[in-house]
Amino acid sequence: MVFRPRILSGGEGISYAERIMRLPLQIASAVALVAIGGGVWYVAGTPKGAGEQNQVATRAVSVVGARVERGDIQVSFDAVGTLRANEAVTVTAKTAGIVRSINFSEGQKVEAGAILVELDATEVRANLAEAEAARRNAAQLLERSKALLPRQAIAQARVDELNLSLQGAEAAVRAAQARLQDLTISAPFSGYTGLRQVSPGALVRPADPVTTIDDTSTMKLEFSAPEATLRDLRTGMQINAETMVYPDERFSGALSAVDTRIDPVTRTVTAVAQMPNADNRLRPGMFMTVRLTLENRTNVVLVPEESLVPSGDRQFVYLVANDRVERREVKISTRSDGKVEVVSGLQGGEVVITRGVQKVREGQPVKVEISGETGVPPQTAAQPSQT
């Protein structure tokens, strides 16, 4: 018997495993054919101009806008500062001694020269009496010698020696008086005393603190100003400051000094303003926020701060022109109280979108409500910029 191989038609000669492997490829090919056919049907069956009809049928987006104004704006900057007393000192002892009496109360207003603390001076007073006695003796010897000098009963050298002895005795008296004065601790200037650091009978040594004195009749507010403002800073400028201690009040003062050096790290200069404090409500170390007005600019173009849309280092606004959105680049300068000065890109009278900016795009129809105005049409055309 001769074996004849059987010729199979179609896929009869393909094994079952090969059929399984080719199945995903066949499915993908069928899906691609259906997609191509659907696209051809959509292109052939869509009426001409349907895209234009859809664009026309787009609903106008409701937004809130504001009219670009011309007005005045203050060029100012805000800073943080710290108050310190007009004069402040820590009162210390100059010499060792036992505290004999304390003549002040904590928080008391004292005048310059008032005695605050007295140390025991028994020994120093005795030394002063001894020095004064030695001075009197030297003075008497000198007078006697001068009386004998015309009769040549005494040599001139002896008279000169007694004169020098008197000068030495007088110096000893002055030294004893200075030591006695050091045992009395006085207020160097008028002000309020701080906490008492010593007690009667305590031994104090040189440089031991006794109390503090602060002259708070006028306060100094120290703050840092940007380097760019240095050309505009001048003494006598008015400042306003606020503190969390008195949130509903604003304190005024005048710039009194500007440092001669600029910090090379922060690029700021330290400035000091004086603030009256007759009621003694401001205290040293208190934190305050400062606003300093550098310049008043008049008749400038102003837009609300919320209308600005930054893109990198550029600024844009969305205008309403012919009931549609127009995106325009602007250049800005000063910001103050929610308003921004525009130096180019707008000239005033235009309408910019302030709320709903994230919902619009260039050329989109909008229905705008202008805040702060009544009786105006909801769509307002923007004036073209001529800058």
Phi and psi in degrees as a GROMACS rama.xvg file:
@    title "Ramachandran Plot"
@    xaxis  label "Phi"
@    yaxis  label "Psi"
@TYPE xy
-98.8501  129.9  VAL-2
-83.0172  127.2  PHE-3
-116.3  122.675  ARG-4
-68.5766  141.954  PRO-5
-89.884  128.239  ARG-6
-88.1587  119.603  ILE-7
-95.8207  141.899  LEU-8
-96.7772  154.68  SER-9
60.8922  -128.007  GLY-10
-101.148  18.1472  GLY-11
-67.8552  -25.7961  GLU-12
-86.879  1.03381  GLY-13
-93.9276  137.213  ILE-14
-71.9557  165.896  SER-15
-66.1023  -37.5371  TYR-16
-65.076  -40.1823  ALA-17
-65.8196  -36.6941  GLU-18
-62.1727  -42.1858  ARG-19
-61.4138  -40.5991  ILE-20
-69.0157  -30.5413  MET-21
-85.8364  -9.75577  ARG-22
-62.7113  -46.1198  LEU-23
-60.697  -38.2429  PRO-24
-63.2289  -39.1615  LEU-25
-67.0827  -39.1415  GLN-26
-64.9436  -43.8805  ILE-27
-61.7983  -39.6066  ALA-28
-64.3113  -39.5762  SER-29
-65.9272  -40.9927  ALA-30
-63.9713  -40.5756  VAL-31
-63.8656  -39.782  ALA-32
-64.9839  -39.45  LEU-33
-65.2983  -42.3662  VAL-34
-63.7705  -43.0291  ALA-35
-62.7424  -42.2981  ILE-36
-63.7985  -39.5069  GLY-37
-65.2801  -38.9317  GLY-38
-64.5743  -41.814  GLY-39
-62.7984  -41.326  VAL-40
-63.9495  -38.7213  TRP-41
-66.5235  -43.507  TYR-42
-64.9779  -41.9877  VAL-43
-73.0962  -30.9431  ALA-44
-94.2486  -12.8655  GLY-45
-77.1726  129.264  THR-46
-66.4557  147.812  PRO-47
-65.7817  134.799  LYS-48
86.3994  7.68152  GLY-49
-66.7147  -35.3549  ALA-50
-62.6018  -39.476  GLY-51
-65.3107  -37.6249  GLU-52
-64.7504  -38.2701  GLN-53
-64.6106  -39.8747  ASN-54
-65.1835  -39.4281  GLN-55
-66.6738  -34.5987  VAL-56
-77.0834  -4.38849  ALA-57
-62.095  132.134  THR-58
-76.8593  143.507  ARG-59
-71.2768  137.439  ALA-60
-86.1962  134.172  VAL-61
-84.0526  127.021  SER-62
-135.076  168.722  VAL-63
-113.856  133.489  VAL-64
-127.766  176.75  GLY-65
-143.746  148.313  ALA-66
-84.2486  134.656  ARG-67
-66.5129  128.161  VAL-68
-113.479  164.483  GLU-69
-114.915  133.691  ARG-70
-167.413  -163.175  GLY-71
-106.258  149.23  ASP-72
-145.512  146.548  ILE-73
-97.5974  131.986  GLN-74
-87.0849  108.002  VAL-75
-141.702  169.17  SER-76
-141.276  152.714  PHE-77
-106.382  143.888  ASP-78
-146.239  169.881  ALA-79
-114.433  140.907  VAL-80
-138.887  170.732  GLY-81
-127.328  134.759  THR-82
-82.3963  143.531  LEU-83
-140.911  157.59  ARG-84
-68.2472  155.891  ALA-85
-60.7761  -41.4328  ASN-86
-138.332  139.178  GLU-87
-146.351  139.639  ALA-88
-151.482  148.576  VAL-89
-99.2842  114.499  THR-90
-77.0154  127.232  VAL-91
-127.915  165.218  THR-92
-83.4855  142.419  ALA-93
-93.2865  -20.1451  LYS-94
-144.045  161.528  THR-95
-74.7144  147.438  ALA-96
176.226  168.969  GLY-97
-95.0037  130.977  ILE-98
-67.5175  118.741  VAL-99
-94.9679  -39.1749  ARG-100
-153.304  149.173  SER-101
-119.013  123.793  ILE-102
-112.927  25.8981  ASN-103
-143.263  161.323  PHE-104
-114.487  154.844  SER-105
-65.2514  131.539  GLU-106
80.4167  11.4803  GLY-107
-83.4701  143.915  GLN-108
-82.7662  122.316  LYS-109
-122.676  153.356  VAL-110
-96.6903  160.778  GLU-111
-59.0827  133.064  ALA-112
88.8071  -5.7315  GLY-113
-66.4221  138.033  ALA-114
-77.527  122.192  ILE-115
-95.4298  -48.2326  LEU-116
-139.464  140  VAL-117
-118.388  130.934  GLU-118
-96.7802  159.342  LEU-119
-62.7964  126.852  ASP-120
-120.753  20.254  ALA-121
-59.2448  -50.8684  THR-122
-67.2424  -41.026  GLU-123
-67.2021  -37.2436  VAL-124
-65.2726  -37.2525  ARG-125
-65.2427  -41.5104  ALA-126
-64.1417  -36.0851  ASN-127
-66.2212  -40.3126  LEU-128
-64.6206  -39.8043  ALA-129
-63.7702  -41.0511  GLU-130
-67.4959  -37.3605  ALA-131
-67.6601  -37.2623  GLU-132
-64.4572  -42.116  ALA-133
-63.6996  -35.9466  ALA-134
-66.8566  -40.8225  ARG-135
-63.7301  -40.3097  ARG-136
-64.4013  -43.1875  ASN-137
-65.1187  -35.9231  ALA-138
-67.528  -38.9021  ALA-139
-66.2018  -43.5566  GLN-140
-61.2631  -38.369  LEU-141
-67.7173  -39.2979  LEU-142
-64.0375  -42.6421  GLU-143
-63.7834  -42.4101  ARG-144
-65.8938  -37.5655  SER-145
-64.6495  -32.0731  LYS-146
-69.9522  -31.6523  ALA-147
-83.1716  -17.9078  LEU-148
-62.7774  -41.3222  LEU-149
-61.9449  -28.9028  PRO-150
-89.2319  4.86253  ARG-151
58.076  30.8362  GLN-152
-85.2243  -4.45851  ALA-153
-146.226  145.434  ILE-154
-77.7907  150.72  ALA-155
-62.6703  -32.5935  GLN-156
-63.3624  -37.1786  ALA-157
-66.581  -38.1653  ARG-158
-62.8841  -44.1792  VAL-159
-62.6501  -38.9511  ASP-160
-63.4324  -42.3383  GLU-161
-67.0049  -32.1717  LEU-162
-65.2343  -41.5691  ASN-163
-66.6297  -35.6518  LEU-164
-63.607  -39.0125  SER-165
-64.8734  -42.0198  LEU-166
-61.3479  -39.4275  GLN-167
-64.9583  -40.1168  GLY-168
-66.0177  -38.7776  ALA-169
-65.0636  -38.5423  GLU-170
-64.5266  -37.2091  ALA-171
-65.1106  -36.5503  ALA-172
-65.2655  -45.0148  VAL-173
-62.9724  -37.3951  ARG-174
-65.0626  -41.0428  ALA-175
-66.8265  -37.1716  ALA-176
-65.8928  -37.4491  GLN-177
-66.2148  -40.0047  ALA-178
-64.5995  -37.0713  ARG-179
-66.5217  -39.4305  LEU-180
-66.6583  -33.6412  GLN-181
-66.2476  -20.026  ASP-182
-80.7338  -2.86415  LEU-183
-114.075  118.235  THR-184
-98.8793  119.586  ILE-185
-117.314  163.493  SER-186
-77.8883  126.548  ALA-187
-74.5759  -23.2801  PRO-188
-155.974  169.778  PHE-189
-74.3301  141.535  SER-190
171.949  -168.315  GLY-191
-105.41  133.247  TYR-192
-77.3694  152.395  THR-193
-97.5365  -150.41  GLY-194
-72.8816  144.116  LEU-195
-80.7951  131.579  ARG-196
-106.768  -0.318353  GLN-197
-131.545  166.413  VAL-198
-131.788  155.729  SER-199
-57.6133  136.723  PRO-200
87.9356  -7.51179  GLY-201
-77.6327  149.318  ALA-202
-90.8046  121.459  LEU-203
-110.539  149.408  VAL-204
-117.302  165.564  ARG-205
-55.4041  135.508  PRO-206
78.2714  1.95226  ALA-207
-68.7524  131.44  ASP-208
-71.0161  140.56  PRO-209
-106.16  -49.1442  VAL-210
-166.863  -175.139  THR-211
-121.831  154.549  THR-212
-132.228  129.629  ILE-213
-125.181  127.996  ASP-214
-90.6145  100.163  ASP-215
-105.452  14.3992  THR-216
-62.7091  -31.4202  SER-217
-132.384  132.047  THR-218
-103.005  150.433  MET-219
-109.291  123.709  LYS-220
-103.235  115.058  LEU-221
-104.483  128.446  GLU-222
-147.36  168.454  PHE-223
-108.481  133.797  SER-224
-112.85  144.476  ALA-225
-59.9342  150.08  PRO-226
-58.0506  -34.5846  GLU-227
-64.9349  -20.1669  ALA-228
-89.7957  -0.83999  THR-229
-60.1839  -37.4145  LEU-230
-68.4492  -20.8648  ARG-231
-97.4668  -11.9462  ASP-232
-77.6379  131.998  LEU-233
-151.013  146.646  ARG-234
-63.3278  144.091  THR-235
96.5544  -10.7564  GLY-236
-64.0512  140.086  MET-237
-80.485  141.166  GLN-238
-128.408  156.456  ILE-239
-121.691  141.327  ASN-240
-139.884  150.437  ALA-241
-132.377  155.611  GLU-242
-138.581  149.572  THR-243
-67.4589  -19.2221  MET-244
-66.9121  -38.4238  VAL-245
-124.429  78.0861  TYR-246
-65.1136  -22.4415  PRO-247
-98.2991  11.0334  ASP-248
-123.201  152.37  GLU-249
-123.592  129.079  ARG-250
-103.916  139.775  PHE-251
-112.691  154.647  SER-252
-161.613  -172.96  GLY-253
-134.233  142.311  ALA-254
-67.5273  126.504  LEU-255
-111.599  -23.9453  SER-256
-159.47  149.015  ALA-257
-129.709  131.166  VAL-258
-60.7098  151.949  ASP-259
-84.7162  -6.58918  THR-260
-123.606  148.338  ARG-261
-105.085  134.067  ILE-262
-65.8382  119.664  ASP-263
-70.8185  -15.1119  PRO-264
-89.4387  -52.4924  VAL-265
-89.7086  -12.3093  THR-266
55.4072  45.3863  ARG-267
-128.716  160.597  THR-268
-120.982  140.481  VAL-269
-84.0349  131.091  THR-270
-124.592  153.587  ALA-271
-129.59  132.054  VAL-272
-120.179  144.534  ALA-273
-99.3359  135.329  GLN-274
-129.091  125.04  MET-275
-61.083  144.44  PRO-276
-145.002  53.7339  ASN-277
-63.5183  -32.6178  ALA-278
-87.4128  -0.455776  ASP-279
60.7538  31.4184  ASN-280
-84.6532  -28.8025  ARG-281
-83.786  137.84  LEU-282
-123.639  151.046  ARG-283
-59.6144  140.202  PRO-284
89.2763  -6.13412  GLY-285
-70.0417  141.264  MET-286
-89.445  134.833  PHE-287
-139.309  150.669  MET-288
-99.6534  137.052  THR-289
-115.968  138.581  VAL-290
-124.892  121.679  ARG-291
-118.593  120.161  LEU-292
-86.6509  120.859  THR-293
-93.4383  -33.4246  LEU-294
-159.071  149.156  GLU-295
-111.764  115.406  ASN-296
-102.844  135.74  ARG-297
-114.697  152.278  THR-298
52.9159  50.8708  ASN-299
-109.672  161.089  VAL-300
-79.4457  127.905  VAL-301
-125.004  137.6  LEU-302
-129.059  154.46  VAL-303
-63.8677  143.248  PRO-304
-62.3526  -31.3477  GLU-305
-74.568  -8.21605  GLU-306
-82.9744  -12.9487  SER-307
-78.5325  137.608  LEU-308
-122.685  103.652  VAL-309
-76.2225  146.476  PRO-310
-141.769  98.4669  SER-311
67.1025  -125.991  GLY-312
-98.903  15.6108  ASP-313
-111.585  156.16  ARG-314
-123.089  139.14  GLN-315
-130.559  156.954  PHE-316
-129.042  156.503  VAL-317
-107.163  115.627  TYR-318
-93.6648  160.857  LEU-319
-107.963  107.75  VAL-320
-125.967  119.989  ALA-321
55.2111  44.7187  ASN-322
66.1193  13.6093  ASP-323
-130.725  163.781  ARG-324
-85.3608  134.507  VAL-325
-126.057  124.416  GLU-326
-92.0644  127.637  ARG-327
-136.28  137.006  ARG-328
-82.4252  139.986  GLU-329
-131.851  157.841  VAL-330
-112.764  131.05  LYS-331
-114.622  165.45  ILE-332
-131.581  -94.7422  SER-333
-90.5463  144.228  THR-334
-115.272  137.41  ARG-335
-160.952  123.796  SER-336
51.7144  45.7343  ASP-337
82.2952  -0.770734  GLY-338
-110.906  148.701  LYS-339
-128.659  133.301  VAL-340
-80.767  129.798  GLU-341
-106.075  120.936  VAL-342
-94.2136  -17.4746  VAL-343
-157.914  149.545  SER-344
110.116  -24.2174  GLY-345
-139.595  156.173  LEU-346
-129.713  0.0104512  GLN-347
107.899  140.033  GLY-348
97.2821  -18.0475  GLY-349
-69.865  166.219  GLU-350
-114.077  123.295  VAL-351
-111.644  147.013  VAL-352
-80.6125  128.909  ILE-353
-108.258  -32.393  THR-354
-130.621  132.679  ARG-355
100.666  11.9128  GLY-356
-60.779  -35.363  VAL-357
-69.8233  -12.0314  GLN-358
-97.1095  -8.0708  LYS-359
-112.046  164.768  VAL-360
-145.165  169.466  ARG-361
-56.2962  128.247  GLU-362
83.8211  -1.04951  GLY-363
-77.7721  137.164  GLN-364
-70.3562  141.758  PRO-365
-138.571  158.399  VAL-366
-118.595  112.125  LYS-367
-106.745  137.624  VAL-368
-109.071  118.322  GLU-369
-85.3714  117.667  ILE-370
-70.1106  140.719  SER-371
83.5493  2.00643  GLY-372
-125.581  145.059  GLU-373
-127.048  148.342  THR-374
75.3308  23.7635  GLY-375
-113.719  152.628  VAL-376
-61.9192  148.595  PRO-377
-67.006  -28.873  PRO-378
-105.311  127.433  GLN-379
-129.896  131.798  THR-380
-81.7233  141.976  ALA-381
-87.4854  147.828  ALA-382
-82.3551  137.564  GLN-383
-67.5528  143.369  PRO-384
-76.8428  140.265  SER-385
-115.966  15.1764  GLN-386
